[in-house]
Amino acid sequence: MSDPAAPKSEFLATLNERGFVHQCSDLSGLDAKALEGGLSAYIGFDCTASSLHVGSLLPIMLLAHLQRSGGKPLPLVGGGTTRVGDPSGKDESRKLLTIAEIDANKASITKTFAKFLTFGDGATDAKLLDNAEWLASLNYIEFLRDIGRHFSVNRMLTMDSVKLRLEREHELSFIEFNYMCLQAYDFAEINKRHGAVLQMGGSDQWGNIVMGIDLGRRLGCPQLYGLTSPLLTTASGAKMGKTAAGAVWLDAALLSPYDYWQYWRNAEDADVSRFLKLFTFLPLDEIARLSALQGAEINEAKKTLATEVTALLHGRAAAEEAAATAKATFEEGALALSLPKVAVSAAEVAEGIGVLTAFVKAGLVASTGEARRQIKGGGLRVNDAPVTDEKAALGEKDFASDGVAKLSLGKKKHVLLERS
């Protein structure tokens, strides 16, 4: 028997079934709007780095599902707001970038959107927006008079992005305090210029999105909606997008398709079903079949996950090449069990073993200083992924289902850390 409260539009039904929906300002109202057809929505991405990382993948998939269901996706790059900095989830102010740095980052990250979205001039074609278009030329006095008067400082102080910083006694600059005003203004402008009635984002953006809906109402916009997705962590509680080797970048120049494939292949057993729903377009019945696999067979589901996710970003050929390379490496490394082993306790793994300490413990380097030098030269790898962050730690996620993590110095020296 069908759930009468379940969304009826293809877009929201898909999001609901696959686990994308965390909060929605008015699910039934948005569902009715989506059923009318031609739903237009945007998600903001900042330009603080030259590449997006895997934490941005879920919002991109939201836009891709919108397009696949007949809506119009509007990825927004924050050429304007990046000049200010979003305080959400941050304990300290971000380093302010120059306009040239922001523009270079914008050019780089927009290439990623084209891997998932079809751009053009058609009704359902994606259109890239940049809020510098309307923010860079704002007159401060006019903005305060026409827009600023609609914001309550009392309410702004209750927003998590502000409240948590203040509770921890971390400084919050006036420029960052203005960020939520600019983001709210974005919603009104994008509605006026492009007809978008929906803003989506991660759950940490809920406060900013709600302020945009409220500002739109005060400025006479039609009914606006907000939808957030869950803030993703792995089953063991680790934040998505970080490994012992550093950030999981979406740009092949910063992380090879093979290393990207390996990241997904090393997913925890408990995450496989959820990740297949969120990060692939495989049908739900196929995902259910893969999710039912148990024991060693779960590795087949992990390989499918890795190949499908890599194919979306880097193309099917690169994904299959990565899978073949991994298979060859694994088959050669069936001898891996004969590699030297060093035992580490389950408690050490649970607490996290500093990557420098791990390589010293494995006997691959004589000191943490030597480990640092090897990292700078690209000589250390964990589970075949290069180590780039000397402050990284090995945790549960780095130990395979058989309880080992492979540490390598160069191409020929390997040691297995074995959880005891």
Summary of the structure (lengths in Angstrom):
residues: 420
radius of gyration: 23.1
end to end distance: 48.6
largest distance: 72.5
contacts: 1350
relative contact order: 0.10
helix: 51%
strand: 15%
